[in-house]
Amino acid sequence: EEMQPPVLKWQGKPIDVQVPKSMTLKVVEAAPGAAGNTAQGRTEKPAVLETGAEIMVPMFIKEGEEIKVDTDDRKYLGRAT
């Protein structure tokens, strides 16, 4: 579902786009979590989202899952419900 963020206009011209604090996005690329990675303290892996952004996610997140992302910090917030 495509989201249209609110656009603030002045005299008919856009002057600001208000991005929500968090968004639900689909993971389109994520390496499988390898057994043993958590023993070395590594509990996150990189994942590419449908927007093309790359963020760090927990090892259990797989391709195709929808997750909530903090738009200010570009951080994983949790699985989408």
All heavy atoms as a GROMACS GRO file, in nm:
protein
  616
    1GLU      N    1   0.085  -0.116   0.000
    1GLU     CA    2   0.000   0.000   0.000
    1GLU      C    3   0.090   0.123   0.000
    1GLU      O    4   0.178   0.138   0.083
    1GLU     CB    5  -0.088  -0.005   0.125
    1GLU     CG    6  -0.164   0.119   0.151
    1GLU     CD    7  -0.249   0.105   0.277
    1GLU    OE1    8  -0.279  -0.008   0.318
    1GLU    OE2    9  -0.282   0.209   0.332
    2GLU      N   10   0.066   0.213  -0.093
    2GLU     CA   11   0.147   0.334  -0.104
    2GLU      C   12   0.092   0.443  -0.013
    2GLU      O   13  -0.028   0.470  -0.012
    2GLU     CB   14   0.149   0.383  -0.248
    2GLU     CG   15   0.254   0.487  -0.273
    2GLU     CD   16   0.274   0.514  -0.420
    2GLU    OE1   17   0.281   0.419  -0.498
    2GLU    OE2   18   0.281   0.632  -0.455
    3MET      N   19   0.179   0.504   0.064
    3MET     CA   20   0.139   0.607   0.159
    3MET      C   21   0.169   0.745   0.102
    3MET      O   22   0.274   0.766   0.043
    3MET     CB   23   0.214   0.588   0.290
    3MET     CG   24   0.167   0.681   0.397
    3MET     SD   25   0.270   0.668   0.542
    3MET     CE   26   0.400   0.782   0.495
    4GLN      N   27   0.077   0.837   0.119
    4GLN     CA   28   0.096   0.975   0.076
    4GLN      C   29   0.114   1.061   0.201
    4GLN      O   30   0.017   1.089   0.271
    4GLN     CB   31  -0.024   1.024  -0.005
    4GLN     CG   32  -0.044   0.951  -0.136
    4GLN     CD   33   0.067   0.981  -0.234
    4GLN    OE1   34   0.121   1.091  -0.239
    4GLN    NE2   35   0.103   0.883  -0.313
    5PRO      N   36   0.238   1.102   0.233
    5PRO     CA   37   0.257   1.184   0.353
    5PRO      C   38   0.196   1.323   0.334
    5PRO      O   39   0.188   1.373   0.221
    5PRO     CB   40   0.410   1.194   0.366
    5PRO     CG   41   0.462   1.164   0.230
    5PRO     CD   42   0.362   1.076   0.163
    6PRO      N   43   0.151   1.385   0.444
    6PRO     CA   44   0.093   1.519   0.435
    6PRO      C   45   0.197   1.621   0.384
    6PRO      O   46   0.313   1.617   0.424
    6PRO     CB   47   0.054   1.552   0.579
    6PRO     CG   48   0.056   1.423   0.653
    6PRO     CD   49   0.149   1.333   0.580
    7VAL      N   50   0.152   1.708   0.295
    7VAL     CA   51   0.239   1.812   0.239
    7VAL      C   52   0.185   1.948   0.282
    7VAL      O   53   0.068   1.980   0.260
    7VAL     CB   54   0.243   1.803   0.085
    7VAL    CG1   55   0.328   1.915   0.026
    7VAL    CG2   56   0.295   1.668   0.040
    8LEU      N   57   0.271   2.027   0.347
    8LEU     CA   58   0.234   2.161   0.390
    8LEU      C   59   0.260   2.257   0.274
    8LEU      O   60   0.369   2.258   0.217
    8LEU     CB   61   0.316   2.202   0.513
    8LEU     CG   62   0.288   2.338   0.573
    8LEU    CD1   63   0.144   2.347   0.623
    8LEU    CD2   64   0.384   2.365   0.687
    9LYS      N   65   0.157   2.335   0.239
    9LYS     CA   66   0.170   2.428   0.127
    9LYS      C   67   0.153   2.572   0.174
    9LYS      O   68   0.082   2.599   0.271
    9LYS     CB   69   0.065   2.396   0.021
    9LYS     CG   70   0.085   2.261  -0.044
    9LYS     CD   71  -0.018   2.235  -0.151
    9LYS     CE   72   0.007   2.100  -0.214
    9LYS     NZ   73  -0.089   2.072  -0.320
   10TRP      N   74   0.217   2.662   0.104
   10TRP     CA   75   0.203   2.805   0.127
   10TRP      C   76   0.186   2.871  -0.008
   10TRP      O   77   0.269   2.851  -0.098
   10TRP     CB   78   0.324   2.860   0.200
   10TRP     CG   79   0.309   3.003   0.240
   10TRP    CD1   80   0.224   3.054   0.333
   10TRP    CD2   81   0.380   3.115   0.188
   10TRP    NE1   82   0.238   3.191   0.342
   10TRP    CE2   83   0.334   3.230   0.254
   10TRP    CE3   84   0.477   3.128   0.091
   10TRP    CZ2   85   0.382   3.357   0.225
   10TRP    CZ3   86   0.526   3.254   0.063
   10TRP    CH2   87   0.477   3.368   0.130
   11GLN      N   88   0.078   2.944  -0.025
   11GLN     CA   89   0.042   3.008  -0.152
   11GLN      C   90   0.042   2.906  -0.265
   11GLN      O   91   0.090   2.932  -0.375
   11GLN     CB   92   0.137   3.124  -0.182
   11GLN     CG   93   0.124   3.237  -0.082
   11GLN     CD   94   0.209   3.358  -0.118
   11GLN    OE1   95   0.295   3.353  -0.206
   11GLN    NE2   96   0.186   3.468  -0.049
   12GLY      N   97  -0.008   2.786  -0.234
   12GLY     CA   98  -0.022   2.682  -0.336
   12GLY      C   99   0.104   2.605  -0.370
   12GLY      O  100   0.102   2.515  -0.451
   13LYS      N  101   0.216   2.638  -0.304
   13LYS     CA  102   0.343   2.570  -0.332
   13LYS      C  103   0.384   2.486  -0.212
   13LYS      O  104   0.374   2.531  -0.098
   13LYS     CB  105   0.453   2.670  -0.364
   13LYS     CG  106   0.427   2.749  -0.492
   13LYS     CD  107   0.540   2.843  -0.522
   13LYS     CE  108   0.508   2.921  -0.649
   13LYS     NZ  109   0.614   3.011  -0.687
   14PRO      N  110   0.430   2.363  -0.237
   14PRO     CA  111   0.474   2.278  -0.125
   14PRO      C  112   0.599   2.335  -0.059
   14PRO      O  113   0.694   2.375  -0.126
   14PRO     CB  114   0.503   2.143  -0.189
   14PRO     CG  115   0.520   2.170  -0.335
   14PRO     CD  116   0.446   2.296  -0.365
   15ILE      N  117   0.596   2.341   0.077
   15ILE     CA  118   0.713   2.391   0.149
   15ILE      C  119   0.767   2.291   0.250
   15ILE      O  120   0.877   2.307   0.301
   15ILE     CB  121   0.682   2.526   0.219
   15ILE    CG1  122   0.567   2.511   0.319
   15ILE    CG2  123   0.653   2.634   0.117
   15ILE    CD1  124   0.546   2.632   0.408
   16ASP      N  125   0.688   2.184   0.281
   16ASP     CA  126   0.733   2.087   0.379
   16ASP      C  127   0.656   1.957   0.361
   16ASP      O  128   0.538   1.958   0.328
   16ASP     CB  129   0.710   2.141   0.521
   16ASP     CG  130   0.774   2.054   0.628
   16ASP    OD1  131   0.876   1.988   0.600
   16ASP    OD2  132   0.722   2.052   0.741
   17VAL      N  133   0.725   1.845   0.382
   17VAL     CA  134   0.662   1.714   0.382
   17VAL      C  135   0.676   1.657   0.522
   17VAL      O  136   0.785   1.656   0.578
   17VAL     CB  137   0.729   1.618   0.280
   17VAL    CG1  138   0.668   1.481   0.287
   17VAL    CG2  139   0.717   1.675   0.139
   18GLN      N  140   0.564   1.613   0.579
   18GLN     CA  141   0.565   1.561   0.715
   18GLN      C  142   0.569   1.409   0.712
   18GLN      O  143   0.468   1.344   0.689
   18GLN     CB  144   0.443   1.614   0.790
   18GLN     CG  145   0.444   1.764   0.799
   18GLN     CD  146   0.315   1.821   0.854
   18GLN    OE1  147   0.216   1.753   0.869
   18GLN    NE2  148   0.318   1.950   0.883
   19VAL      N  149   0.687   1.354   0.737
   19VAL     CA  150   0.708   1.209   0.736
   19VAL      C  151   0.667   1.155   0.874
   19VAL      O  152   0.703   1.213   0.976
   19VAL     CB  153   0.855   1.176   0.706
   19VAL    CG1  154   0.879   1.026   0.709
   19VAL    CG2  155   0.896   1.234   0.572
   20PRO      N  156   0.592   1.045   0.877
   20PRO     CA  157   0.552   0.989   1.007
   20PRO      C  158   0.673   0.941   1.087
   20PRO      O  159   0.778   0.911   1.030
   20PRO     CB  160   0.461   0.873   0.971
   20PRO     CG  161   0.490   0.842   0.830
   20PRO     CD  162   0.543   0.966   0.766
   21LYS      N  163   0.657   0.931   1.219
   21LYS     CA  164   0.766   0.888   1.308
   21LYS      C  165   0.809   0.745   1.279
   21LYS      O  166   0.926   0.710   1.291
   21LYS     CB  167   0.721   0.901   1.454
   21LYS     CG  168   0.821   0.854   1.556
   21LYS     CD  169   0.940   0.945   1.567
   21LYS     CE  170   1.032   0.895   1.677
   21LYS     NZ  171   1.171   0.908   1.647
   22SER      N  172   0.714   0.660   1.239
   22SER     CA  173   0.750   0.522   1.203
   22SER      C  174   0.669   0.479   1.082
   22SER      O  175   0.561   0.531   1.056
   22SER     CB  176   0.726   0.427   1.321
   22SER     OG  177   0.588   0.417   1.348
   23MET      N  178   0.724   0.381   1.010
   23MET     CA  179   0.658   0.327   0.891
   23MET      C  180   0.671   0.176   0.891
   23MET      O  181   0.769   0.122   0.943
   23MET     CB  182   0.720   0.382   0.763
   23MET     CG  183   0.698   0.528   0.741
   23MET     SD  184   0.770   0.587   0.586
   23MET     CE  185   0.666   0.507   0.466
   24THR      N  186   0.575   0.109   0.831
   24THR     CA  187   0.581  -0.035   0.810
   24THR      C  188   0.634  -0.059   0.670
   24THR      O  189   0.577  -0.009   0.572
   24THR     CB  190   0.442  -0.099   0.827
   24THR    OG1  191   0.397  -0.075   0.961
   24THR    CG2  192   0.447  -0.247   0.802
   25LEU      N  193   0.745  -0.132   0.661
   25LEU     CA  194   0.809  -0.158   0.532
   25LEU      C  195   0.842  -0.305   0.518
   25LEU      O  196   0.865  -0.376   0.617
   25LEU     CB  197   0.937  -0.075   0.519
   25LEU     CG  198   0.918   0.076   0.522
   25LEU    CD1  199   1.050   0.147   0.539
   25LEU    CD2  200   0.849   0.123   0.395
   26LYS      N  201   0.848  -0.351   0.393
   26LYS     CA  202   0.877  -0.491   0.364
   26LYS      C  203   1.028  -0.511   0.346
   26LYS      O  204   1.094  -0.430   0.281
   26LYS     CB  205   0.803  -0.532   0.237
   26LYS     CG  206   0.811  -0.679   0.206
   26LYS     CD  207   0.724  -0.709   0.086
   26LYS     CE  208   0.709  -0.858   0.067
   26LYS     NZ  209   0.614  -0.888  -0.041
   27VAL      N  210   1.080  -0.620   0.401
   27VAL     CA  211   1.220  -0.658   0.383
   27VAL      C  212   1.230  -0.731   0.250
   27VAL      O  213   1.164  -0.833   0.229
   27VAL     CB  214   1.268  -0.749   0.499
   27VAL    CG1  215   1.410  -0.796   0.473
   27VAL    CG2  216   1.258  -0.677   0.632
   28VAL      N  217   1.310  -0.678   0.158
   28VAL     CA  218   1.324  -0.741   0.026
   28VAL      C  219   1.453  -0.821   0.012
   28VAL      O  220   1.466  -0.902  -0.079
   28VAL     CB  221   1.313  -0.638  -0.088
   28VAL    CG1  222   1.173  -0.577  -0.092
   28VAL    CG2  223   1.418  -0.531  -0.078
   29GLU      N  224   1.547  -0.797   0.102
   29GLU     CA  225   1.673  -0.871   0.097
   29GLU      C  226   1.731  -0.880   0.238
   29GLU      O  227   1.746  -0.780   0.306
   29GLU     CB  228   1.772  -0.798   0.006
   29GLU     CG  229   1.901  -0.871  -0.018
   29GLU     CD  230   1.993  -0.793  -0.111
   29GLU    OE1  231   1.945  -0.728  -0.206
   29GLU    OE2  232   2.114  -0.794  -0.085
   30ALA      N  233   1.759  -1.003   0.280
   30ALA     CA  234   1.820  -1.025   0.411
   30ALA      C  235   1.895  -1.157   0.408
   30ALA      O  236   1.839  -1.259   0.367
   30ALA     CB  237   1.715  -1.027   0.521
   31ALA      N  238   2.019  -1.154   0.448
   31ALA     CA  239   2.098  -1.277   0.453
   31ALA      C  240   2.041  -1.367   0.561
   31ALA      O  241   1.993  -1.318   0.663
   31ALA     CB  242   2.244  -1.244   0.482
   32PRO      N  243   2.046  -1.498   0.540
   32PRO     CA  244   1.997  -1.587   0.646
   32PRO      C  245   2.085  -1.577   0.769
   32PRO      O  246   2.206  -1.556   0.758
   32PRO     CB  247   2.005  -1.726   0.583
   32PRO     CG  248   2.097  -1.713   0.467
   32PRO     CD  249   2.094  -1.570   0.424
   33GLY      N  250   2.024  -1.586   0.886
   33GLY     CA  251   2.099  -1.584   1.011
   33GLY      C  252   2.173  -1.715   1.026
   33GLY      O  253   2.112  -1.821   1.027
   34ALA      N  254   2.303  -1.710   1.035
   34ALA     CA  255   2.384  -1.832   1.047
   34ALA      C  256   2.392  -1.875   1.193
   34ALA      O  257   2.408  -1.792   1.282
   34ALA     CB  258   2.524  -1.808   0.992
   35ALA      N  259   2.382  -2.003   1.216
   35ALA     CA  260   2.395  -2.056   1.352
   35ALA      C  261   2.534  -2.024   1.405
   35ALA      O  262   2.632  -2.035   1.333
   35ALA     CB  263   2.373  -2.207   1.351
   36GLY      N  264   2.540  -1.980   1.527
   36GLY     CA  265   2.669  -1.949   1.588
   36GLY      C  266   2.703  -1.802   1.588
   36GLY      O  267   2.792  -1.760   1.660
   37ASN      N  268   2.634  -1.722   1.507
   37ASN     CA  269   2.664  -1.578   1.504
   37ASN      C  270   2.634  -1.512   1.638
   37ASN      O  271   2.700  -1.418   1.678
   37ASN     CB  272   2.586  -1.508   1.394
   37ASN     CG  273   2.652  -1.524   1.259
   37ASN    OD1  274   2.760  -1.581   1.248
   37ASN    ND2  275   2.586  -1.475   1.156
   38THR      N  276   2.531  -1.558   1.708
   38THR     CA  277   2.496  -1.495   1.835
   38THR      C  278   2.596  -1.528   1.944
   38THR      O  279   2.610  -1.454   2.039
   38THR     CB  280   2.355  -1.537   1.880
   38THR    OG1  281   2.350  -1.679   1.888
   38THR    CG2  282   2.249  -1.488   1.783
   39ALA      N  283   2.670  -1.638   1.930
   39ALA     CA  284   2.770  -1.675   2.030
   39ALA      C  285   2.884  -1.574   2.033
   39ALA      O  286   2.949  -1.556   2.136
   39ALA     CB  287   2.824  -1.814   2.002
   40GLN      N  288   2.907  -1.507   1.921
   40GLN     CA  289   3.014  -1.408   1.913
   40GLN      C  290   2.962  -1.268   1.945
   40GLN      O  291   3.032  -1.170   1.925
   40GLN     CB  292   3.077  -1.410   1.774
   40GLN     CG  293   3.143  -1.542   1.742
   40GLN     CD  294   3.190  -1.548   1.598
   40GLN    OE1  295   3.170  -1.456   1.520
   40GLN    NE2  296   3.255  -1.657   1.562
   41GLY      N  297   2.838  -1.260   1.990
   41GLY     CA  298   2.781  -1.130   2.026
   41GLY      C  299   2.712  -1.061   1.912
   41GLY      O  300   2.656  -0.954   1.929
   42ARG      N  301   2.714  -1.118   1.794
   42ARG     CA  302   2.648  -1.056   1.679
   42ARG      C  303   2.501  -1.095   1.678
   42ARG      O  304   2.468  -1.210   1.656
   42ARG     CB  305   2.716  -1.099   1.550
   42ARG     CG  306   2.655  -1.030   1.431
   42ARG     CD  307   2.730  -1.058   1.306
   42ARG     NE  308   2.661  -0.990   1.198
   42ARG     CZ  309   2.710  -0.970   1.081
   42ARG    NH1  310   2.830  -1.013   1.053
   42ARG    NH2  311   2.642  -0.908   0.989
   43THR      N  312   2.415  -1.000   1.701
   43THR     CA  313   2.273  -1.030   1.707
   43THR      C  314   2.194  -0.958   1.598
   43THR      O  315   2.074  -0.970   1.593
   43THR     CB  316   2.215  -0.991   1.844
   43THR    OG1  317   2.238  -0.852   1.866
   43THR    CG2  318   2.278  -1.073   1.955
   44GLU      N  319   2.261  -0.884   1.511
   44GLU     CA  320   2.194  -0.813   1.403
   44GLU      C  321   2.263  -0.842   1.270
   44GLU      O  322   2.379  -0.883   1.266
   44GLU     CB  323   2.195  -0.662   1.428
   44GLU     CG  324   2.110  -0.621   1.545
   44GLU     CD  325   2.100  -0.470   1.557
   44GLU    OE1  326   2.200  -0.401   1.527
   44GLU    OE2  327   1.993  -0.422   1.596
   45LYS      N  328   2.186  -0.818   1.162
   45LYS     CA  329   2.239  -0.836   1.027
   45LYS      C  330   2.180  -0.726   0.939
   45LYS      O  331   2.075  -0.669   0.972
   45LYS     CB  332   2.200  -0.974   0.974
   45LYS     CG  333   2.049  -0.993   0.960
   45LYS     CD  334   2.015  -1.131   0.911
   45LYS     CE  335   1.862  -1.147   0.899
   45LYS     NZ  336   1.826  -1.279   0.853
   46PRO      N  337   2.243  -0.695   0.828
   46PRO     CA  338   2.187  -0.592   0.738
   46PRO      C  339   2.068  -0.647   0.660
   46PRO      O  340   2.064  -0.766   0.626
   46PRO     CB  341   2.303  -0.558   0.645
   46PRO     CG  342   2.394  -0.675   0.652
   46PRO     CD  343   2.374  -0.740   0.784
   47ALA      N  344   1.972  -0.560   0.633
   47ALA     CA  345   1.856  -0.595   0.550
   47ALA      C  346   1.823  -0.475   0.461
   47ALA      O  347   1.838  -0.360   0.502
   47ALA     CB  348   1.737  -0.629   0.638
   48VAL      N  349   1.777  -0.504   0.340
   48VAL     CA  350   1.736  -0.400   0.246
   48VAL      C  351   1.584  -0.395   0.245
   48VAL      O  352   1.517  -0.498   0.233
   48VAL     CB  353   1.790  -0.428   0.104
   48VAL    CG1  354   1.745  -0.320   0.007
   48VAL    CG2  355   1.942  -0.436   0.106
   49LEU      N  356   1.529  -0.274   0.257
   49LEU     CA  357   1.385  -0.255   0.260
   49LEU      C  358   1.332  -0.221   0.122
   49LEU      O  359   1.409  -0.191   0.030
   49LEU     CB  360   1.351  -0.143   0.359
   49LEU     CG  361   1.406  -0.160   0.499
   49LEU    CD1  362   1.373  -0.040   0.585
   49LEU    CD2  363   1.353  -0.289   0.562
   50GLU      N  364   1.201  -0.224   0.106
   50GLU     CA  365   1.139  -0.198  -0.023
   50GLU      C  366   1.171  -0.059  -0.078
   50GLU      O  367   1.160  -0.036  -0.198
   50GLU     CB  368   0.988  -0.218  -0.015
   50GLU     CG  369   0.918  -0.126   0.083
   50GLU     CD  370   0.771  -0.161   0.099
   50GLU    OE1  371   0.699  -0.167  -0.003
   50GLU    OE2  372   0.730  -0.184   0.213
   51THR      N  373   1.213   0.033   0.007
   51THR     CA  374   1.249   0.167  -0.037
   51THR      C  375   1.393   0.175  -0.087
   51THR      O  376   1.435   0.276  -0.139
   51THR     CB  377   1.235   0.266   0.080
   51THR    OG1  378   1.322   0.224   0.186
   51THR    CG2  379   1.092   0.275   0.129
   52GLY      N  380   1.469   0.067  -0.063
   52GLY     CA  381   1.610   0.065  -0.099
   52GLY      C  382   1.701   0.097   0.018
   52GLY      O  383   1.822   0.083   0.009
   53ALA      N  384   1.642   0.140   0.129
   53ALA     CA  385   1.721   0.171   0.249
   53ALA      C  386   1.775   0.042   0.310
   53ALA      O  387   1.709  -0.062   0.306
   53ALA     CB  388   1.635   0.245   0.351
   54GLU      N  389   1.894   0.050   0.368
   54GLU     CA  390   1.953  -0.065   0.436
   54GLU      C  391   1.961  -0.033   0.585
   54GLU      O  392   2.012   0.072   0.623
   54GLU     CB  393   2.093  -0.094   0.382
   54GLU     CG  394   2.154  -0.218   0.442
   54GLU     CD  395   2.288  -0.255   0.380
   54GLU    OE1  396   2.297  -0.264   0.257
   54GLU    OE2  397   2.384  -0.273   0.456
   55ILE      N  398   1.908  -0.124   0.667
   55ILE     CA  399   1.913  -0.107   0.812
   55ILE      C  400   1.958  -0.237   0.876
   55ILE      O  401   1.958  -0.342   0.812
   55ILE     CB  402   1.777  -0.062   0.871
   55ILE    CG1  403   1.672  -0.172   0.856
   55ILE    CG2  404   1.730   0.068   0.810
   55ILE    CD1  405   1.547  -0.147   0.938
   56MET      N  406   1.993  -0.230   1.002
   56MET     CA  407   2.029  -0.349   1.078
   56MET      C  408   1.903  -0.404   1.145
   56MET      O  409   1.825  -0.329   1.204
   56MET     CB  410   2.135  -0.317   1.183
   56MET     CG  411   2.266  -0.265   1.124
   56MET     SD  412   2.343  -0.379   1.008
   56MET     CE  413   2.403  -0.504   1.122
   57VAL      N  414   1.884  -0.536   1.132
   57VAL     CA  415   1.767  -0.603   1.190
   57VAL      C  416   1.814  -0.723   1.271
   57VAL      O  417   1.925  -0.773   1.251
   57VAL     CB  418   1.668  -0.648   1.081
   57VAL    CG1  419   1.613  -0.528   1.005
   57VAL    CG2  420   1.731  -0.748   0.986
   58PRO      N  421   1.730  -0.775   1.361
   58PRO     CA  422   1.766  -0.896   1.436
   58PRO      C  423   1.786  -1.015   1.342
   58PRO      O  424   1.732  -1.019   1.231
   58PRO     CB  425   1.646  -0.919   1.527
   58PRO     CG  426   1.580  -0.787   1.539
   58PRO     CD  427   1.603  -0.718   1.408
   59MET      N  428   1.862  -1.113   1.386
   59MET     CA  429   1.896  -1.230   1.306
   59MET      C  430   1.774  -1.309   1.260
   59MET      O  431   1.778  -1.375   1.158
   59MET     CB  432   1.990  -1.322   1.385
   59MET     CG  433   2.122  -1.257   1.422
   59MET     SD  434   2.221  -1.214   1.279
   59MET     CE  435   2.288  -1.373   1.239
   60PHE      N  436   1.662  -1.303   1.334
   60PHE     CA  437   1.545  -1.384   1.300
   60PHE      C  438   1.458  -1.325   1.190
   60PHE      O  439   1.365  -1.390   1.142
   60PHE     CB  440   1.459  -1.410   1.426
   60PHE     CG  441   1.412  -1.286   1.496
   60PHE    CD1  442   1.302  -1.215   1.451
   60PHE    CD2  443   1.480  -1.240   1.608
   60PHE    CE1  444   1.259  -1.101   1.516
   60PHE    CE2  445   1.437  -1.127   1.675
   60PHE     CZ  446   1.326  -1.056   1.630
   61ILE      N  447   1.484  -1.203   1.144
   61ILE     CA  448   1.404  -1.140   1.039
   61ILE      C  449   1.441  -1.202   0.904
   61ILE      O  450   1.559  -1.218   0.872
   61ILE     CB  451   1.426  -0.988   1.038
   61ILE    CG1  452   1.376  -0.926   1.168
   61ILE    CG2  453   1.356  -0.923   0.918
   61ILE    CD1  454   1.228  -0.940   1.193
   62LYS      N  455   1.338  -1.234   0.824
   62LYS     CA  456   1.358  -1.298   0.694
   62LYS      C  457   1.303  -1.211   0.582
   62LYS      O  458   1.220  -1.123   0.605
   62LYS     CB  459   1.288  -1.434   0.692
   62LYS     CG  460   1.340  -1.530   0.796
   62LYS     CD  461   1.262  -1.659   0.792
   62LYS     CE  462   1.312  -1.750   0.901
   62LYS     NZ  463   1.209  -1.808   0.981
   63GLU      N  464   1.347  -1.240   0.459
   63GLU     CA  465   1.293  -1.170   0.341
   63GLU      C  466   1.142  -1.189   0.336
   63GLU      O  467   1.091  -1.296   0.368
   63GLU     CB  468   1.356  -1.226   0.214
   63GLU     CG  469   1.498  -1.184   0.193
   63GLU     CD  470   1.556  -1.235   0.062
   63GLU    OE1  471   1.479  -1.267  -0.031
   63GLU    OE2  472   1.679  -1.244   0.054
   64GLY      N  473   1.072  -1.084   0.296
   64GLY     CA  474   0.928  -1.090   0.283
   64GLY      C  475   0.853  -1.043   0.406
   64GLY      O  476   0.734  -1.014   0.398
   65GLU      N  477   0.920  -1.035   0.520
   65GLU     CA  478   0.853  -0.990   0.643
   65GLU      C  479   0.833  -0.839   0.639
   65GLU      O  480   0.912  -0.766   0.579
   65GLU     CB  481   0.935  -1.026   0.766
   65GLU     CG  482   0.933  -1.172   0.799
   65GLU     CD  483   0.987  -1.200   0.938
   65GLU    OE1  484   0.925  -1.152   1.036
   65GLU    OE2  485   1.090  -1.267   0.947
   66GLU      N  486   0.729  -0.794   0.707
   66GLU     CA  487   0.705  -0.651   0.723
   66GLU      C  488   0.748  -0.610   0.863
   66GLU      O  489   0.716  -0.678   0.960
   66GLU     CB  490   0.559  -0.616   0.699
   66GLU     CG  491   0.521  -0.630   0.553
   66GLU     CD  492   0.385  -0.572   0.522
   66GLU    OE1  493   0.303  -0.552   0.615
   66GLU    OE2  494   0.360  -0.547   0.404
   67ILE      N  495   0.823  -0.501   0.869
   67ILE     CA  496   0.875  -0.454   0.997
   67ILE      C  497   0.842  -0.306   1.015
   67ILE      O  498   0.816  -0.234   0.918
   67ILE     CB  499   1.027  -0.475   1.008
   67ILE    CG1  500   1.102  -0.398   0.899
   67ILE    CG2  501   1.061  -0.623   1.004
   67ILE    CD1  502   1.252  -0.396   0.914
   68LYS      N  503   0.844  -0.260   1.139
   68LYS     CA  504   0.827  -0.118   1.170
   68LYS      C  505   0.966  -0.056   1.181
   68LYS      O  506   1.054  -0.112   1.246
   68LYS     CB  507   0.749  -0.099   1.299
   68LYS     CG  508   0.603  -0.138   1.285
   68LYS     CD  509   0.527  -0.107   1.410
   68LYS     CE  510   0.489   0.039   1.405
   68LYS     NZ  511   0.400   0.078   1.514
   69VAL      N  512   0.982   0.062   1.120
   69VAL     CA  513   1.110   0.131   1.117
   69VAL      C  514   1.093   0.273   1.166
   69VAL      O  515   0.999   0.343   1.127
   69VAL     CB  516   1.167   0.132   0.973
   69VAL    CG1  517   1.299   0.208   0.967
   69VAL    CG2  518   1.184  -0.009   0.920
   70ASP      N  519   1.183   0.318   1.254
   70ASP     CA  520   1.187   0.456   1.301
   70ASP      C  521   1.243   0.540   1.187
   70ASP      O  522   1.356   0.519   1.144
   70ASP     CB  523   1.276   0.467   1.425
   70ASP     CG  524   1.278   0.606   1.484
   70ASP    OD1  525   1.303   0.703   1.409
   70ASP    OD2  526   1.259   0.617   1.605
   71THR      N  527   1.164   0.635   1.136
   71THR     CA  528   1.207   0.713   1.020
   71THR      C  529   1.314   0.818   1.054
   71THR      O  530   1.387   0.860   0.965
   71THR     CB  531   1.087   0.783   0.952
   71THR    OG1  532   1.019   0.864   1.048
   71THR    CG2  533   0.992   0.681   0.894
   72ASP      N  534   1.323   0.858   1.181
   72ASP     CA  535   1.426   0.956   1.220
   72ASP      C  536   1.563   0.889   1.231
   72ASP      O  537   1.662   0.939   1.178
   72ASP     CB  538   1.392   1.021   1.354
   72ASP     CG  539   1.276   1.118   1.344
   72ASP    OD1  540   1.251   1.172   1.234
   72ASP    OD2  541   1.209   1.139   1.447
   73ASP      N  542   1.566   0.776   1.300
   73ASP     CA  543   1.693   0.708   1.328
   73ASP      C  544   1.724   0.594   1.232
   73ASP      O  545   1.832   0.535   1.240
   73ASP     CB  546   1.693   0.652   1.471
   73ASP     CG  547   1.674   0.761   1.574
   73ASP    OD1  548   1.719   0.874   1.550
   73ASP    OD2  549   1.613   0.732   1.679
   74ARG      N  550   1.629   0.561   1.144
   74ARG     CA  551   1.644   0.447   1.052
   74ARG      C  552   1.680   0.319   1.128
   74ARG      O  553   1.773   0.249   1.094
   74ARG     CB  554   1.748   0.478   0.944
   74ARG     CG  555   1.708   0.590   0.853
   74ARG     CD  556   1.811   0.621   0.750
   74ARG     NE  557   1.840   0.502   0.670
   74ARG     CZ  558   1.921   0.500   0.568
   74ARG    NH1  559   1.983   0.608   0.533
   74ARG    NH2  560   1.943   0.389   0.502
   75LYS      N  561   1.601   0.292   1.232
   75LYS     CA  562   1.626   0.174   1.316
   75LYS      C  563   1.505   0.084   1.320
   75LYS      O  564   1.390   0.130   1.310
   75LYS     CB  565   1.663   0.216   1.458
   75LYS     CG  566   1.795   0.286   1.463
   75LYS     CD  567   1.846   0.297   1.603
   75LYS     CE  568   1.980   0.368   1.596
   75LYS     NZ  569   2.069   0.335   1.698
   76TYR      N  570   1.530  -0.043   1.337
   76TYR     CA  571   1.428  -0.145   1.351
   76TYR      C  572   1.352  -0.124   1.482
   76TYR      O  573   1.414  -0.107   1.588
   76TYR     CB  574   1.496  -0.284   1.349
   76TYR     CG  575   1.407  -0.399   1.386
   76TYR    CD1  576   1.327  -0.460   1.291
   76TYR    CD2  577   1.405  -0.449   1.516
   76TYR    CE1  578   1.247  -0.568   1.324
   76TYR    CE2  579   1.325  -0.557   1.550
   76TYR     CZ  580   1.245  -0.615   1.454
   76TYR     OH  581   1.167  -0.722   1.487
   77LEU      N  582   1.218  -0.124   1.475
   77LEU     CA  583   1.137  -0.108   1.595
   77LEU      C  584   1.067  -0.237   1.634
   77LEU      O  585   1.032  -0.256   1.749
   77LEU     CB  586   1.031   0.000   1.574
   77LEU     CG  587   1.082   0.143   1.558
   77LEU    CD1  588   0.966   0.237   1.528
   77LEU    CD2  589   1.155   0.187   1.684
   78GLY      N  590   1.042  -0.324   1.538
   78GLY     CA  591   0.973  -0.450   1.566
   78GLY      C  592   0.901  -0.502   1.442
   78GLY      O  593   0.898  -0.437   1.339
   79ARG      N  594   0.844  -0.621   1.458
   79ARG     CA  595   0.766  -0.677   1.348
   79ARG      C  596   0.633  -0.602   1.338
   79ARG      O  597   0.578  -0.559   1.438
   79ARG     CB  598   0.738  -0.825   1.374
   79ARG     CG  599   0.857  -0.912   1.351
   79ARG     CD  600   0.821  -1.056   1.374
   79ARG     NE  601   0.923  -1.145   1.319
   79ARG     CZ  602   0.952  -1.262   1.369
   79ARG    NH1  603   0.889  -1.307   1.476
   79ARG    NH2  604   1.043  -1.337   1.313
   80ALA      N  605   0.584  -0.590   1.215
   80ALA     CA  606   0.454  -0.527   1.193
   80ALA      C  607   0.345  -0.622   1.239
   80ALA      O  608   0.359  -0.743   1.227
   80ALA     CB  609   0.436  -0.492   1.046
   81THR      N  610   0.238  -0.568   1.291
   81THR     CA  611   0.128  -0.652   1.339
   81THR      C  612   0.017  -0.658   1.238
   81THR      O  613   0.002  -0.579   1.152
   81THR     CB  614   0.072  -0.599   1.472
   81THR    OG1  615   0.036  -0.462   1.456
   81THR    CG2  616   0.173  -0.614   1.581
   0.00000   0.00000   0.00000
